[in-house]
Amino acid sequence: MQLKYDDVLFIEGLKDYAVFHTNQGKHTLYKRMKELEEKLPAQFSRVHNSCIVNREHIVKIEDMHIYIGESRIPASEKYREQFFKLVTGKLL
């Protein structure tokens, strides 16, 4: 499987697997979120224990949720402050 970073909307963690959500569909890879988080480029941000978003695809942020396409992703308290520092000034 080869995906371009720009094509990835967000990544959902499911135990030892990562599900890459793209406009073309979902792709599953045997990889832990921690490993991915360390290797992904700067446009990606961890917003939840089980979710990394591509900030380039964010449509809106409302009530501590991030909207990417039709998906509504919660921003957990653990990652919220760091994430909002990155997007302040761009979207808010």
Secondary structure, 3 states (H helix, E strand, C coil): CCCCHHHEEEEEEECCEEEEEECCEEEEEECCHHHHHHHCCCCEEEEECCEEEEHHHCCEEECCEEEECCEEEECCHHHHHHHHHHHCCCCC
